Amino acid sequence: MQTVLTIAGFDPSSGAGVTADLMVFAAHSLFGTACITALTVQSTLGVVSTHPTPAPVLRATLDCLEADLPPAGIKIGMISTEDNTLVICDYLEKHQLQHWHQSGGWVPVVLDPVLRSTSGRELLDPAGVTLLRDRLLPQVDWITPNLAELAVLSGVEAAARDDLPRACRALQTRTAQSPDGHRLGIFATGGHLDPPDDYLLLPTGQGLWLPGERVVTRSTHGTGCALSSAFLSRLVLGDAPRQAAHAAKLYVAAALRSAVPIGTGIGPMNHLWTLAKP
């Protein structure tokens, strides 16, 4: 049983954030731990308010978990503030150095850059976005942005299908300018495209399209969180990036198809469909 860590916000409706991430990990037979970056007041009807975790509490939580349950993979979602972004950067640097000395390798880190809610509420302050782009991105292995997030982070328009490869390469080039020559892998989600194909840019610079299909349902809350967490899970389980991305897409599609509508707004997927009895 491998341990994986989610660093993200708390969604009390369990459609997204740490509660959803933990279900995705469980669906992949992984043991999940969580560090909450912010409490949110929300339901299937949307986000009402956010309440960031104080940075010292975030730091203490990460240090406490690291001492007892060091993760074999890390997923980062909603961060909320500049101070919390700085804490996470410090944690990643320390964790990866410790893991390298102990086992001779790195653990995969996947960032789902949650900048705004679907309803348009800001979920990371402007200073935090700058720090995420300039310091956090060079420390993670993969990022799973949607079109709007990709445009913000790359500085290149990403509204249409033909925009995705160009925006992804601009973002990869930007992070490759870090002192260690780090090359970021990008799994850009095209859920708003028609058809909803995703674009995978490998750290080697090879890019490829991953065909998607439109699943008609109103149970779509947290699809980005689930895809990112499923992708990390498959990497931890040993899949190569292309196979991990394909498996994550299949997982999310099945979670959408098997979802039972709950709530009066945009409900959650069926994160635990893999555990259903035949």
DOVO-384082 format. One line per 5 residues: number of its first residue (from 1); their letters; for each residue x, y, z of C-alpha. Coordinates in Angstrom, 3 decimals. Each point is the difference from the previous one (the first is absolute). Example, Ala and Ser with C-alpha at 12.3 -4.5 7.8 and 13.67 -1.06 7.14 Angstrom:
<drenros>
1 = as = 12.300,-4.500,7.800  1.370,3.440,-0.660
</drenros>
This chain:
<drenros>
1 = mqtvl = 0.000,0.000,0.000  1.694,3.180,-1.214  -0.765,3.387,1.563  -0.837,3.041,-2.116  -0.582,3.548,1.220
6 = tiagf = -2.510,2.585,-1.143  0.642,3.663,0.836  -3.248,1.772,-0.845  -3.122,1.725,1.257  -2.898,-1.606,1.869
11 = dpssg = -3.282,-0.249,-1.900  -2.763,-0.916,2.503  -2.144,-1.354,-2.848  2.814,-2.473,-0.875  -0.129,0.667,-3.713
16 = agvta = 3.526,1.408,-0.166  2.980,0.791,2.228  1.535,-2.350,2.544  -3.127,-2.084,0.585  -0.276,-0.789,-3.704
21 = dlmvf = 3.753,-0.602,-0.304  -0.094,-2.523,2.834  -2.792,-1.899,-1.733  1.988,-0.070,-3.253  3.030,-1.359,1.848
26 = aahsl = -2.146,-2.665,1.665  -1.474,-0.957,-3.372  3.574,-0.715,-1.128  0.854,-2.006,3.151  2.266,2.723,1.376
31 = fgtac = -0.028,1.397,3.537  -0.671,3.735,-0.014  1.074,2.656,2.478  -1.077,3.637,-0.177  1.190,3.482,0.857
36 = italt = -2.810,2.564,-0.224  0.962,3.391,-1.441  -3.401,1.636,0.517  -3.509,-0.680,1.220  -2.713,0.871,-2.474
41 = vqstl = -3.692,0.600,0.465  -1.578,-1.629,-3.036  -2.492,-2.529,-1.301  -1.051,-1.251,-3.412  -1.275,3.549,-0.576
46 = gvvst = 3.475,1.551,0.149  2.603,1.582,2.274  -1.331,2.507,2.546  3.268,0.875,1.770  3.547,-1.201,0.650
51 = hptpa = 1.998,0.077,3.233  3.748,-0.633,-0.456  1.953,-2.158,2.441  2.620,2.097,1.831  3.429,-0.671,-1.483
56 = pvlra = 1.530,-1.181,3.335  -2.772,-2.614,0.330  0.582,-1.137,-3.582  3.741,-0.318,0.630  -0.532,-1.924,3.243
61 = tldcl = -2.415,-2.406,-1.691  2.412,-0.755,-2.835  2.916,-0.499,2.389  -2.092,-2.271,2.234  -1.120,-2.195,-2.903
66 = eadlp = 3.498,-0.083,-1.499  1.491,-1.301,3.232  -2.413,-2.946,0.230  -1.586,-0.593,-3.433  2.351,1.256,-2.734
71 = pagik = -1.887,-0.162,-3.303  0.887,-1.936,-3.134  -1.819,2.655,-2.028  -1.329,3.508,0.567  -3.028,1.725,-1.541
76 = igmis = -0.425,3.751,0.465  -3.335,1.684,-0.608  -1.432,3.244,1.360  2.690,1.951,1.886  -1.911,3.175,0.914
81 = tednt = 2.745,2.497,0.983  3.538,1.151,-0.768  1.135,-1.061,3.495  -1.337,-3.512,-0.505  1.678,-0.197,-3.397
86 = lvicd = 3.314,0.836,1.657  -0.521,-2.685,2.660  -0.699,-2.618,-2.680  3.098,1.018,-1.975  2.159,-0.394,3.118
91 = ylekh = -1.600,-3.361,0.789  0.571,-1.397,-3.498  3.637,1.015,0.018  0.602,-1.660,3.364  -2.083,-3.104,-0.763
96 = qlqhw = 1.648,-0.733,-3.319  3.508,0.395,1.441  -0.819,-2.348,2.881  -1.574,-2.571,-2.308  2.957,0.206,-2.371
101 = hqsgg = 2.481,-0.707,2.791  -2.121,-2.889,1.335  -0.979,-1.766,-3.221  2.015,1.564,-2.803  -2.990,1.406,-1.917
106 = wvpvv = -2.740,2.618,-0.106  -3.705,-0.465,0.638  -2.478,1.270,-2.624  -1.637,3.346,0.734  -3.123,1.009,-1.951
111 = ldpvl = -1.445,3.509,0.213  -3.613,0.767,-0.840  0.228,3.827,-0.133  -3.349,0.988,1.521  -0.183,3.757,-0.587
116 = rstsg = -3.760,0.633,-0.175  -3.170,-1.900,0.764  -2.391,-0.907,-2.814  -2.207,2.884,1.144  2.941,2.405,-0.379
121 = relld = 1.018,0.450,3.656  3.732,0.646,0.448  1.635,-2.934,1.842  3.630,1.199,-0.023  1.044,3.585,0.600
126 = pagvt = 1.975,1.808,-2.752  3.285,-0.124,1.945  -0.535,-3.742,0.430  -0.494,-0.442,-3.758  3.321,1.756,-0.648
131 = llrdr = 1.827,-2.151,2.547  -1.643,-3.153,-1.386  1.168,0.861,-3.503  3.525,1.088,0.918  0.981,-2.347,2.837
136 = llpqv = -2.472,-2.876,0.410  -0.227,-1.073,-3.650  3.745,-0.732,-0.246  -0.388,-2.344,3.004  -2.832,-2.187,-1.292
141 = dwitp = 0.153,-2.737,-2.634  -3.429,0.412,-1.594  -2.709,2.616,-0.229  -3.610,-0.656,-1.059  -1.451,3.409,-0.993
146 = nlael = -3.292,0.695,-1.724  -0.070,2.498,-2.861  -0.422,3.094,2.174  2.729,-1.047,2.444  2.374,-0.837,-2.845
151 = avlsg = -0.491,3.468,-1.494  0.725,1.733,3.318  3.148,-2.007,0.721  1.441,-0.077,-3.513  -0.915,3.533,-1.034
156 = veaaa = -1.304,-1.433,-3.288  -3.646,-0.089,-1.090  -1.504,-3.478,0.420  -3.613,0.255,-1.132  -0.025,-2.330,-3.011
161 = rddlp = 1.416,-3.427,-0.862  2.875,1.403,-2.063  1.055,2.183,2.943  0.779,-2.876,2.375  3.308,-1.291,-1.452
166 = racra = 1.387,3.537,-0.290  -1.060,0.988,3.541  1.345,-3.252,1.473  3.366,0.442,-1.682  0.209,3.605,1.196
171 = lqtrt = -0.637,-1.131,3.567  2.520,-2.836,-0.246  2.625,2.354,-1.431  -0.608,2.453,2.810  0.585,-2.604,2.738
176 = aqspd = 2.975,-1.488,-1.882  1.825,3.267,0.630  0.438,-0.980,3.662  3.630,-0.565,1.113  -0.258,-3.825,-0.008
181 = ghrlg = -1.475,-0.150,-3.513  -3.240,-1.522,1.322  -2.495,-0.895,-2.738  -3.611,-0.006,1.087  -2.468,-2.590,-1.270
186 = ifatg = -3.403,1.475,-0.913  -3.331,-1.839,-0.141  -2.305,2.734,-1.318  -3.695,-0.781,0.278  -2.264,0.952,-2.887
191 = ghldp = -3.364,-0.622,1.602  -1.404,3.194,-1.559  1.115,-0.965,-3.503  -2.139,-1.826,-2.543  0.964,-2.811,-0.012
196 = pddyl = 1.400,0.175,3.569  3.513,-1.240,-0.826  2.913,0.478,2.394  3.600,0.841,-0.920  2.992,-1.704,1.595
201 = llptg = 3.416,1.645,-0.254  2.680,-2.336,1.323  3.150,1.300,1.715  1.899,-1.176,-3.087  -1.876,2.583,-2.072
206 = qglwl = -2.170,-2.543,-1.820  -3.647,1.026,-0.195  -3.052,-2.117,-0.735  -3.767,0.291,0.040  -2.089,-2.271,2.222
211 = pgerv = -3.481,-0.448,-1.511  -2.919,0.759,2.302  -3.731,-0.541,-0.013  -2.838,2.125,1.343  -1.868,-1.708,2.851
216 = vtrst = -3.395,1.671,0.411  -0.624,0.411,3.735  -0.387,2.749,2.583  2.273,-1.903,2.405  3.191,1.711,-1.148
221 = hgtgc = 1.187,1.788,3.143  3.689,-0.658,0.614  0.919,-1.647,-3.301  3.322,1.864,-0.093  0.867,-1.073,3.556
226 = alssa = -0.850,-3.610,-0.768  1.982,-0.104,-3.239  3.085,1.445,1.690  -0.237,-2.404,2.956  -0.624,-3.010,-2.258
231 = flsrl = 2.990,0.993,-2.138  2.219,0.195,3.094  -1.342,-3.342,1.218  0.927,-1.727,-3.235  3.492,1.541,0.058
236 = vlgda = 0.519,-1.254,3.548  -1.192,-3.456,-1.078  2.698,-0.058,-2.663  -1.692,1.107,-3.224  1.941,1.996,-2.563
241 = prqaa = -1.445,3.537,-0.442  -1.901,-0.755,-3.210  -1.573,-3.139,1.454  -0.729,1.810,3.286  -1.806,2.811,-1.839
246 = haakl = -2.045,-2.474,-2.040  -0.964,-1.983,3.108  -0.955,3.202,1.852  -2.305,1.022,-2.844  -1.679,-3.414,0.026
251 = yvaaa = -0.455,0.223,3.767  -1.651,3.438,-0.172  -2.243,-0.977,-2.920  -1.282,-3.031,1.929  -0.488,2.139,3.132
256 = lrsav = -2.140,2.391,-2.051  -2.051,-2.746,-1.636  -0.743,-1.787,3.271  -0.783,3.131,2.055  -3.388,0.236,1.674
261 = pigtg = -1.249,3.633,0.072  -0.053,1.463,3.516  -0.572,3.564,1.134  -1.790,2.689,-1.956  3.025,1.382,-1.854
266 = igpmn = 3.093,-1.496,-1.649  0.438,-3.255,1.889  3.032,-2.240,0.580  1.166,-2.929,-2.082  0.052,-3.586,1.235
271 = hlwtl = 3.610,0.035,1.206  -0.198,-3.495,1.490  -1.429,-1.833,-3.015  3.007,-2.357,-0.075  -1.015,-1.361,3.411
276 = akp = -3.568,-0.896,-1.018  -0.901,-3.667,0.348  -0.481,-1.775,-3.355
</drenros>
